[in-house]
Amino acid sequence: MTDLGIVDPDTDRLLAMADGFVQLSGDGTISLPAKILKELGLRDGHLLRVRVVEGSIQLTPPAGLPFELYTEERITEFLEAAEMTDEELDAARDVWGLPVEGR
């Protein structure tokens, strides 16, 4: 019997090359296929939650922490949206109990 639990070694090799199969190393690490990493936008250093669900290993980004890979254009959108007019800034300072400029 082979590592994948299949009696025929040729079938085992074919399955190992199929989409969705990875090999477990001696220290327990796996390498995810580049196609999957690209599809999910995952890069080196990203955190994944690992758990066993009904006898299967499930890897997901941590719950409650959806992520988006920001382009320079998207970052610029955030910066522009975060800008406040002088009037908005004065109103915020007033609400927070901070000195308003010019007073």
KOLGU-4560 file (N, C-alpha, C; in nm, 3 decimals, padded with zeros to 5 digits):
<recs>
<n_xx: 00.086 n_yy: -00.118 n_zz: 00.000 ca_xx: 00.000 ca_yy: 00.000 ca_zz: 00.000 c_xx: 00.090 c_yy: 00.124 c_zz: 00.000 mol: A seq: 1 type: MET>
<n_xx: 00.050 n_yy: 00.226 n_zz: -00.074 ca_xx: 00.130 ca_yy: 00.348 ca_zz: -00.086 c_xx: 00.089 c_yy: 00.451 c_zz: 00.018 mol: A seq: 2 type: THR>
<n_xx: 00.162 n_yy: 00.565 n_zz: 00.018 ca_xx: 00.134 ca_yy: 00.671 ca_zz: 00.115 c_xx: -00.009 c_yy: 00.723 c_zz: 00.108 mol: A seq: 3 type: ASP>
<n_xx: -00.068 n_yy: 00.721 n_zz: -00.011 ca_xx: -00.205 ca_yy: 00.770 ca_zz: -00.026 c_xx: -00.307 c_yy: 00.661 c_zz: 00.003 mol: A seq: 4 type: LEU>
<n_xx: -00.260 n_yy: 00.545 n_zz: 00.047 ca_xx: -00.351 ca_yy: 00.438 ca_zz: 00.081 c_xx: -00.400 c_yy: 00.361 c_zz: -00.040 mol: A seq: 5 type: GLY>
<n_xx: -00.330 n_yy: 00.373 n_zz: -00.153 ca_xx: -00.370 ca_yy: 00.305 ca_zz: -00.276 c_xx: -00.270 c_yy: 00.194 c_zz: -00.303 mol: A seq: 6 type: ILE>
<n_xx: -00.320 n_yy: 00.080 n_zz: -00.347 ca_xx: -00.235 ca_yy: -00.037 ca_zz: -00.367 c_xx: -00.146 c_yy: -00.022 c_zz: -00.490 mol: A seq: 7 type: VAL>
<n_xx: -00.190 n_yy: 00.043 n_zz: -00.593 ca_xx: -00.116 ca_yy: 00.056 ca_zz: -00.719 c_xx: -00.026 c_yy: 00.180 c_zz: -00.716 mol: A seq: 8 type: ASP>
<n_xx: 00.106 n_yy: 00.163 n_zz: -00.717 ca_xx: 00.198 ca_yy: 00.277 ca_zz: -00.712 c_xx: 00.182 c_yy: 00.373 c_zz: -00.829 mol: A seq: 9 type: PRO>
<n_xx: 00.150 n_yy: 00.321 n_zz: -00.948 ca_xx: 00.132 ca_yy: 00.410 ca_zz: -01.064 c_xx: 00.012 c_yy: 00.502 c_zz: -01.043 mol: A seq: 10 type: ASP>
<n_xx: -00.095 n_yy: 00.448 n_zz: -00.989 ca_xx: -00.213 ca_yy: 00.530 ca_zz: -00.959 c_xx: -00.179 c_yy: 00.632 c_zz: -00.853 mol: A seq: 11 type: THR>
<n_xx: -00.101 n_yy: 00.593 n_zz: -00.754 ca_xx: -00.060 ca_yy: 00.683 ca_zz: -00.646 c_xx: 00.016 c_yy: 00.803 c_zz: -00.704 mol: A seq: 12 type: ASP>
<n_xx: 00.110 n_yy: 00.779 n_zz: -00.795 ca_xx: 00.187 ca_yy: 00.888 ca_zz: -00.857 c_xx: 00.097 c_yy: 00.979 c_zz: -00.938 mol: A seq: 13 type: ARG>
<n_xx: 00.001 n_yy: 00.924 n_zz: -01.011 ca_xx: -00.091 ca_yy: 01.006 ca_zz: -01.091 c_xx: -00.177 c_yy: 01.094 c_zz: -01.001 mol: A seq: 14 type: LEU>
<n_xx: -00.227 n_yy: 01.037 n_zz: -00.892 ca_xx: -00.309 ca_yy: 01.115 ca_zz: -00.800 c_xx: -00.229 c_yy: 01.226 c_zz: -00.734 mol: A seq: 15 type: LEU>
<n_xx: -00.104 n_yy: 01.198 n_zz: -00.704 ca_xx: -00.019 ca_yy: 01.298 ca_zz: -00.638 c_xx: 00.003 c_yy: 01.418 c_zz: -00.728 mol: A seq: 16 type: ALA>
<n_xx: -00.002 n_yy: 01.400 n_zz: -00.859 ca_xx: 00.017 ca_yy: 01.510 ca_zz: -00.953 c_xx: -00.114 c_yy: 01.583 c_zz: -00.981 mol: A seq: 17 type: MET>
<n_xx: -00.227 n_yy: 01.525 n_zz: -00.944 ca_xx: -00.357 ca_yy: 01.585 ca_zz: -00.972 c_xx: -00.379 c_yy: 01.710 c_zz: -00.888 mol: A seq: 18 type: ALA>
<n_xx: -00.465 n_yy: 01.797 n_zz: -00.937 ca_xx: -00.500 ca_yy: 01.919 ca_zz: -00.865 c_xx: -00.557 c_yy: 01.883 c_zz: -00.729 mol: A seq: 19 type: ASP>
<n_xx: -00.505 n_yy: 01.947 n_zz: -00.624 ca_xx: -00.559 ca_yy: 01.924 ca_zz: -00.492 c_xx: -00.481 c_yy: 01.828 c_zz: -00.405 mol: A seq: 20 type: GLY>
<n_xx: -00.376 n_yy: 01.770 n_zz: -00.455 ca_xx: -00.294 ca_yy: 01.680 ca_zz: -00.373 c_xx: -00.160 c_yy: 01.747 c_zz: -00.343 mol: A seq: 21 type: PHE>
<n_xx: -00.117 n_yy: 01.737 n_zz: -00.218 ca_xx: 00.014 ca_yy: 01.787 ca_zz: -00.178 c_xx: 00.083 c_yy: 01.678 c_zz: -00.097 mol: A seq: 22 type: VAL>
<n_xx: 00.213 n_yy: 01.689 n_zz: -00.083 ca_xx: 00.289 ca_yy: 01.589 ca_zz: -00.009 c_xx: 00.331 c_yy: 01.647 c_zz: 00.126 mol: A seq: 23 type: GLN>
<n_xx: 00.312 n_yy: 01.570 n_zz: 00.229 ca_xx: 00.351 ca_yy: 01.607 ca_zz: 00.364 c_xx: 00.499 c_yy: 01.576 c_zz: 00.382 mol: A seq: 24 type: LEU>
<n_xx: 00.576 n_yy: 01.676 n_zz: 00.430 ca_xx: 00.719 ca_yy: 01.653 ca_zz: 00.451 c_xx: 00.741 c_yy: 01.590 c_zz: 00.588 mol: A seq: 25 type: SER>
<n_xx: 00.864 n_yy: 01.551 n_zz: 00.614 ca_xx: 00.900 ca_yy: 01.487 ca_zz: 00.740 c_xx: 00.873 c_yy: 01.572 c_zz: 00.863 mol: A seq: 26 type: GLY>
<n_xx: 00.880 n_yy: 01.705 n_zz: 00.847 ca_xx: 00.855 ca_yy: 01.793 ca_zz: 00.963 c_xx: 00.710 c_yy: 01.841 c_zz: 00.969 mol: A seq: 27 type: ASP>
<n_xx: 00.624 n_yy: 01.784 n_zz: 00.885 ca_xx: 00.481 ca_yy: 01.816 ca_zz: 00.889 c_xx: 00.438 c_yy: 01.934 c_zz: 00.804 mol: A seq: 28 type: GLY>
<n_xx: 00.527 n_yy: 01.988 n_zz: 00.722 ca_xx: 00.488 ca_yy: 02.100 ca_zz: 00.637 c_xx: 00.437 c_yy: 02.052 c_zz: 00.502 mol: A seq: 29 type: THR>
<n_xx: 00.356 n_yy: 02.138 n_zz: 00.440 ca_xx: 00.308 ca_yy: 02.112 ca_zz: 00.304 c_xx: 00.332 c_yy: 02.238 c_zz: 00.222 mol: A seq: 30 type: ILE>
<n_xx: 00.342 n_yy: 02.222 n_zz: 00.093 ca_xx: 00.350 ca_yy: 02.335 ca_zz: 00.001 c_xx: 00.222 c_yy: 02.335 c_zz: -00.081 mol: A seq: 31 type: SER>
<n_xx: 00.152 n_yy: 02.447 n_zz: -00.078 ca_xx: 00.029 ca_yy: 02.457 ca_zz: -00.155 c_xx: 00.063 c_yy: 02.489 c_zz: -00.300 mol: A seq: 32 type: LEU>
<n_xx: -00.014 n_yy: 02.433 n_zz: -00.394 ca_xx: 00.013 ca_yy: 02.459 ca_zz: -00.536 c_xx: 00.003 c_yy: 02.608 c_zz: -00.568 mol: A seq: 33 type: PRO>
<n_xx: 00.091 n_yy: 02.654 n_zz: -00.656 ca_xx: 00.095 ca_yy: 02.795 ca_zz: -00.695 c_xx: -00.040 c_yy: 02.841 c_zz: -00.749 mol: A seq: 34 type: ALA>
<n_xx: -00.109 n_yy: 02.756 n_zz: -00.821 ca_xx: -00.240 ca_yy: 02.789 ca_zz: -00.877 c_xx: -00.338 c_yy: 02.827 c_zz: -00.766 mol: A seq: 35 type: LYS>
<n_xx: -00.337 n_yy: 02.753 n_zz: -00.658 ca_xx: -00.427 ca_yy: 02.779 ca_zz: -00.545 c_xx: -00.386 c_yy: 02.908 c_zz: -00.473 mol: A seq: 36 type: ILE>
<n_xx: -00.256 n_yy: 02.926 n_zz: -00.452 ca_xx: -00.208 ca_yy: 03.048 ca_zz: -00.386 c_xx: -00.250 c_yy: 03.171 c_zz: -00.464 mol: A seq: 37 type: LEU>
<n_xx: -00.231 n_yy: 03.166 n_zz: -00.595 ca_xx: -00.267 ca_yy: 03.279 ca_zz: -00.681 c_xx: -00.418 c_yy: 03.303 c_zz: -00.679 mol: A seq: 38 type: LYS>
<n_xx: -00.496 n_yy: 03.196 n_zz: -00.689 ca_xx: -00.642 ca_yy: 03.207 ca_zz: -00.689 c_xx: -00.694 c_yy: 03.274 c_zz: -00.562 mol: A seq: 39 type: GLU>
<n_xx: -00.632 n_yy: 03.243 n_zz: -00.449 ca_xx: -00.676 ca_yy: 03.297 ca_zz: -00.320 c_xx: -00.602 c_yy: 03.425 c_zz: -00.279 mol: A seq: 40 type: LEU>
<n_xx: -00.503 n_yy: 03.466 n_zz: -00.359 ca_xx: -00.428 ca_yy: 03.586 ca_zz: -00.327 c_xx: -00.339 c_yy: 03.569 c_zz: -00.205 mol: A seq: 41 type: GLY>
<n_xx: -00.291 n_yy: 03.448 n_zz: -00.181 ca_xx: -00.207 ca_yy: 03.421 ca_zz: -00.064 c_xx: -00.060 c_yy: 03.441 c_zz: -00.098 mol: A seq: 42 type: LEU>
<n_xx: 00.013 n_yy: 03.496 n_zz: -00.002 ca_xx: 00.156 ca_yy: 03.519 ca_zz: -00.019 c_xx: 00.231 c_yy: 03.473 c_zz: 00.105 mol: A seq: 43 type: ARG>
<n_xx: 00.362 n_yy: 03.470 n_zz: 00.094 ca_xx: 00.449 ca_yy: 03.432 ca_zz: 00.206 c_xx: 00.415 c_yy: 03.517 c_zz: 00.328 mol: A seq: 44 type: ASP>
<n_xx: 00.395 n_yy: 03.453 n_zz: 00.441 ca_xx: 00.367 ca_yy: 03.524 ca_zz: 00.564 c_xx: 00.220 c_yy: 03.536 c_zz: 00.600 mol: A seq: 45 type: GLY>
<n_xx: 00.131 n_yy: 03.508 n_zz: 00.506 ca_xx: -00.012 ca_yy: 03.514 ca_zz: 00.538 c_xx: -00.047 c_yy: 03.406 c_zz: 00.640 mol: A seq: 46 type: HIS>
<n_xx: -00.135 n_yy: 03.440 n_zz: 00.731 ca_xx: -00.181 ca_yy: 03.345 ca_zz: 00.832 c_xx: -00.300 c_yy: 03.267 c_zz: 00.781 mol: A seq: 47 type: LEU>
<n_xx: -00.303 n_yy: 03.140 n_zz: 00.814 ca_xx: -00.416 ca_yy: 03.054 ca_zz: 00.783 c_xx: -00.459 c_yy: 02.982 c_zz: 00.909 mol: A seq: 48 type: LEU>
<n_xx: -00.588 n_yy: 02.969 n_zz: 00.927 ca_xx: -00.640 ca_yy: 02.890 ca_zz: 01.039 c_xx: -00.644 c_yy: 02.745 c_zz: 00.993 mol: A seq: 49 type: ARG>
<n_xx: -00.592 n_yy: 02.656 n_zz: 01.078 ca_xx: -00.593 ca_yy: 02.514 ca_zz: 01.044 c_xx: -00.679 c_yy: 02.442 c_zz: 01.146 mol: A seq: 50 type: VAL>
<n_xx: -00.767 n_yy: 02.357 n_zz: 01.097 ca_xx: -00.850 ca_yy: 02.277 ca_zz: 01.188 c_xx: -00.895 c_yy: 02.150 c_zz: 01.117 mol: A seq: 51 type: ARG>
<n_xx: -00.939 n_yy: 02.055 n_zz: 01.197 ca_xx: -00.990 ca_yy: 01.930 ca_zz: 01.144 c_xx: -01.142 c_yy: 01.939 c_zz: 01.142 mol: A seq: 52 type: VAL>
<n_xx: -01.201 n_yy: 01.916 n_zz: 01.025 ca_xx: -01.345 ca_yy: 01.920 ca_zz: 01.009 c_xx: -01.390 c_yy: 01.788 c_zz: 00.947 mol: A seq: 53 type: VAL>
<n_xx: -01.463 n_yy: 01.711 n_zz: 01.024 ca_xx: -01.514 ca_yy: 01.581 ca_zz: 00.979 c_xx: -01.404 c_yy: 01.496 c_zz: 00.914 mol: A seq: 54 type: GLU>
<n_xx: -01.291 n_yy: 01.489 n_zz: 00.981 ca_xx: -01.181 ca_yy: 01.404 ca_zz: 00.934 c_xx: -01.096 c_yy: 01.463 c_zz: 00.823 mol: A seq: 55 type: GLY>
<n_xx: -01.120 n_yy: 01.590 n_zz: 00.787 ca_xx: -01.042 ca_yy: 01.656 ca_zz: 00.682 c_xx: -00.971 c_yy: 01.778 c_zz: 00.741 mol: A seq: 56 type: SER>
<n_xx: -00.856 n_yy: 01.810 n_zz: 00.683 ca_xx: -00.782 ca_yy: 01.930 ca_zz: 00.725 c_xx: -00.837 c_yy: 02.048 c_zz: 00.647 mol: A seq: 57 type: ILE>
<n_xx: -00.872 n_yy: 02.155 n_zz: 00.718 ca_xx: -00.926 ca_yy: 02.274 ca_zz: 00.654 c_xx: -00.834 c_yy: 02.392 c_zz: 00.684 mol: A seq: 58 type: GLN>
<n_xx: -00.792 n_yy: 02.462 n_zz: 00.581 ca_xx: -00.711 ca_yy: 02.582 ca_zz: 00.594 c_xx: -00.795 c_yy: 02.700 c_zz: 00.548 mol: A seq: 59 type: LEU>
<n_xx: -00.809 n_yy: 02.802 n_zz: 00.633 ca_xx: -00.886 ca_yy: 02.922 ca_zz: 00.598 c_xx: -00.819 c_yy: 03.044 c_zz: 00.660 mol: A seq: 60 type: THR>
<n_xx: -00.838 n_yy: 03.161 n_zz: 00.598 ca_xx: -00.793 ca_yy: 03.282 ca_zz: 00.665 c_xx: -00.867 c_yy: 03.292 c_zz: 00.798 mol: A seq: 61 type: PRO>
<n_xx: -00.806 n_yy: 03.350 n_zz: 00.903 ca_xx: -00.871 ca_yy: 03.357 ca_zz: 01.033 c_xx: -01.010 c_yy: 03.421 c_zz: 01.024 mol: A seq: 62 type: PRO>
<n_xx: -01.106 n_yy: 03.363 n_zz: 01.097 ca_xx: -01.243 ca_yy: 03.415 ca_zz: 01.097 c_xx: -01.245 c_yy: 03.558 c_zz: 01.146 mol: A seq: 63 type: ALA>
<n_xx: -01.329 n_yy: 03.637 n_zz: 01.084 ca_xx: -01.342 ca_yy: 03.776 ca_zz: 01.125 c_xx: -01.232 c_yy: 03.866 c_zz: 01.074 mol: A seq: 64 type: GLY>
<n_xx: -01.140 n_yy: 03.811 n_zz: 01.000 ca_xx: -01.031 ca_yy: 03.892 ca_zz: 00.947 c_xx: -01.024 c_yy: 03.880 c_zz: 00.794 mol: A seq: 65 type: LEU>
<n_xx: -01.129 n_yy: 03.925 n_zz: 00.725 ca_xx: -01.122 ca_yy: 03.919 ca_zz: 00.579 c_xx: -01.007 c_yy: 04.008 c_zz: 00.532 mol: A seq: 66 type: PRO>
<n_xx: -00.946 n_yy: 03.970 n_zz: 00.424 ca_xx: -00.833 ca_yy: 04.050 ca_zz: 00.378 c_xx: -00.845 c_yy: 04.079 c_zz: 00.230 mol: A seq: 67 type: PHE>
<n_xx: -00.784 n_yy: 04.187 n_zz: 00.192 ca_xx: -00.776 ca_yy: 04.228 ca_zz: 00.053 c_xx: -00.632 c_yy: 04.270 c_zz: 00.029 mol: A seq: 68 type: GLU>
<n_xx: -00.576 n_yy: 04.230 n_zz: -00.082 ca_xx: -00.442 ca_yy: 04.276 ca_zz: -00.118 c_xx: -00.457 c_yy: 04.411 c_zz: -00.186 mol: A seq: 69 type: LEU>
<n_xx: -00.404 n_yy: 04.516 n_zz: -00.124 ca_xx: -00.424 ca_yy: 04.651 ca_zz: -00.172 c_xx: -00.325 c_yy: 04.690 c_zz: -00.279 mol: A seq: 70 type: TYR>
<n_xx: -00.378 n_yy: 04.740 n_zz: -00.389 ca_xx: -00.294 ca_yy: 04.796 ca_zz: -00.494 c_xx: -00.263 c_yy: 04.940 c_zz: -00.455 mol: A seq: 71 type: THR>
<n_xx: -00.168 n_yy: 05.001 n_zz: -00.523 ca_xx: -00.135 ca_yy: 05.141 ca_zz: -00.497 c_xx: -00.257 c_yy: 05.229 c_zz: -00.523 mol: A seq: 72 type: GLU>
<n_xx: -00.336 n_yy: 05.195 n_zz: -00.625 ca_xx: -00.456 ca_yy: 05.272 ca_zz: -00.655 c_xx: -00.557 c_yy: 05.265 c_zz: -00.540 mol: A seq: 73 type: GLU>
<n_xx: -00.573 n_yy: 05.145 n_zz: -00.482 ca_xx: -00.668 ca_yy: 05.127 ca_zz: -00.372 c_xx: -00.621 c_yy: 05.203 c_zz: -00.248 mol: A seq: 74 type: ARG>
<n_xx: -00.492 n_yy: 05.202 n_zz: -00.221 ca_xx: -00.436 ca_yy: 05.277 ca_zz: -00.108 c_xx: -00.462 c_yy: 05.426 c_zz: -00.126 mol: A seq: 75 type: ILE>
<n_xx: -00.446 n_yy: 05.476 n_zz: -00.249 ca_xx: -00.473 ca_yy: 05.616 ca_zz: -00.278 c_xx: -00.620 c_yy: 05.648 c_zz: -00.252 mol: A seq: 76 type: THR>
<n_xx: -00.711 n_yy: 05.556 n_zz: -00.290 ca_xx: -00.854 ca_yy: 05.575 ca_zz: -00.263 c_xx: -00.879 c_yy: 05.591 c_zz: -00.112 mol: A seq: 77 type: GLU>
<n_xx: -00.815 n_yy: 05.506 n_zz: -00.032 ca_xx: -00.832 ca_yy: 05.515 ca_zz: 00.113 c_xx: -00.784 c_yy: 05.650 c_zz: 00.166 mol: A seq: 78 type: PHE>
<n_xx: -00.666 n_yy: 05.691 n_zz: 00.120 ca_xx: -00.610 ca_yy: 05.817 ca_zz: 00.168 c_xx: -00.699 c_yy: 05.935 c_zz: 00.131 mol: A seq: 79 type: LEU>
<n_xx: -00.750 n_yy: 05.934 n_zz: 00.009 ca_xx: -00.837 ca_yy: 06.043 ca_zz: -00.034 c_xx: -00.968 c_yy: 06.043 c_zz: 00.045 mol: A seq: 80 type: GLU>
<n_xx: -01.024 n_yy: 05.925 n_zz: 00.071 ca_xx: -01.150 ca_yy: 05.916 ca_zz: 00.145 c_xx: -01.132 c_yy: 05.956 c_zz: 00.292 mol: A seq: 81 type: ALA>
<n_xx: -01.010 n_yy: 05.942 n_zz: 00.344 ca_xx: -00.985 ca_yy: 05.972 ca_zz: 00.485 c_xx: -00.958 c_yy: 06.120 c_zz: 00.509 mol: A seq: 82 type: ALA>
<n_xx: -00.936 n_yy: 06.195 n_zz: 00.403 ca_xx: -00.908 ca_yy: 06.338 ca_zz: 00.420 c_xx: -01.031 c_yy: 06.410 c_zz: 00.471 mol: A seq: 83 type: GLU>
<n_xx: -01.009 n_yy: 06.507 n_zz: 00.559 ca_xx: -01.117 ca_yy: 06.587 ca_zz: 00.616 c_xx: -01.101 c_yy: 06.731 c_zz: 00.574 mol: A seq: 84 type: MET>
<n_xx: -01.214 n_yy: 06.796 n_zz: 00.550 ca_xx: -01.210 ca_yy: 06.940 ca_zz: 00.523 c_xx: -01.179 c_yy: 07.011 c_zz: 00.656 mol: A seq: 85 type: THR>
<n_xx: -01.144 n_yy: 07.138 n_zz: 00.649 ca_xx: -01.117 ca_yy: 07.214 ca_zz: 00.771 c_xx: -01.240 c_yy: 07.218 c_zz: 00.861 mol: A seq: 86 type: ASP>
<n_xx: -01.358 n_yy: 07.230 n_zz: 00.799 ca_xx: -01.482 ca_yy: 07.233 ca_zz: 00.876 c_xx: -01.506 c_yy: 07.099 c_zz: 00.947 mol: A seq: 87 type: GLU>
<n_xx: -01.483 n_yy: 06.989 n_zz: 00.875 ca_xx: -01.501 ca_yy: 06.856 ca_zz: 00.935 c_xx: -01.403 c_yy: 06.834 c_zz: 01.050 mol: A seq: 88 type: GLU>
<n_xx: -01.280 n_yy: 06.881 n_zz: 01.030 ca_xx: -01.178 ca_yy: 06.866 ca_zz: 01.133 c_xx: -01.214 c_yy: 06.949 c_zz: 01.257 mol: A seq: 89 type: LEU>
<n_xx: -01.261 n_yy: 07.071 n_zz: 01.236 ca_xx: -01.303 ca_yy: 07.155 ca_zz: 01.349 c_xx: -01.419 c_yy: 07.091 c_zz: 01.424 mol: A seq: 90 type: ASP>
<n_xx: -01.516 n_yy: 07.033 n_zz: 01.351 ca_xx: -01.632 ca_yy: 06.969 ca_zz: 01.414 c_xx: -01.587 c_yy: 06.848 c_zz: 01.496 mol: A seq: 91 type: ALA>
<n_xx: -01.493 n_yy: 06.772 n_zz: 01.442 ca_xx: -01.442 ca_yy: 06.655 ca_zz: 01.514 c_xx: -01.369 c_yy: 06.699 c_zz: 01.641 mol: A seq: 92 type: ALA>
<n_xx: -01.286 n_yy: 06.802 n_zz: 01.630 ca_xx: -01.214 ca_yy: 06.853 ca_zz: 01.747 c_xx: -01.312 c_yy: 06.900 c_zz: 01.855 mol: A seq: 93 type: ARG>
<n_xx: -01.419 n_yy: 06.965 n_zz: 01.809 ca_xx: -01.520 ca_yy: 07.014 ca_zz: 01.903 c_xx: -01.586 c_yy: 06.897 c_zz: 01.975 mol: A seq: 94 type: ASP>
<n_xx: -01.621 n_yy: 06.792 n_zz: 01.903 ca_xx: -01.685 ca_yy: 06.673 ca_zz: 01.963 c_xx: -01.588 c_yy: 06.606 c_zz: 02.061 mol: A seq: 95 type: VAL>
<n_xx: -01.462 n_yy: 06.600 n_zz: 02.025 ca_xx: -01.362 ca_yy: 06.533 ca_zz: 02.110 c_xx: -01.314 c_yy: 06.621 c_zz: 02.224 mol: A seq: 96 type: TRP>
<n_xx: -01.360 n_yy: 06.745 n_zz: 02.227 ca_xx: -01.317 ca_yy: 06.836 ca_zz: 02.333 c_xx: -01.177 c_yy: 06.889 c_zz: 02.313 mol: A seq: 97 type: GLY>
<n_xx: -01.131 n_yy: 06.893 n_zz: 02.192 ca_xx: -00.998 ca_yy: 06.945 ca_zz: 02.161 c_xx: -01.010 c_yy: 07.090 c_zz: 02.113 mol: A seq: 98 type: LEU>
<n_xx: -00.903 n_yy: 07.165 n_zz: 02.128 ca_xx: -00.908 ca_yy: 07.304 ca_zz: 02.082 c_xx: -00.929 c_yy: 07.310 c_zz: 01.930 mol: A seq: 99 type: PRO>
<n_xx: -01.021 n_yy: 07.395 n_zz: 01.889 ca_xx: -01.046 ca_yy: 07.416 ca_zz: 01.747 c_xx: -00.955 c_yy: 07.526 c_zz: 01.699 mol: A seq: 100 type: VAL>
<n_xx: -00.891 n_yy: 07.503 n_zz: 01.585 ca_xx: -00.797 ca_yy: 07.604 ca_zz: 01.531 c_xx: -00.868 c_yy: 07.737 c_zz: 01.513 mol: A seq: 101 type: GLU>
<n_xx: -00.800 n_yy: 07.845 n_zz: 01.549 ca_xx: -00.855 ca_yy: 07.977 ca_zz: 01.530 c_xx: -00.941 c_yy: 08.022 c_zz: 01.648 mol: A seq: 102 type: GLY>
<n_xx: -00.955 n_yy: 07.939 n_zz: 01.752 ca_xx: -01.034 ca_yy: 07.979 ca_zz: 01.869 c_xx: -00.944 c_yy: 07.998 c_zz: 01.987 mol: A seq: 103 type: ARG>
</recs>
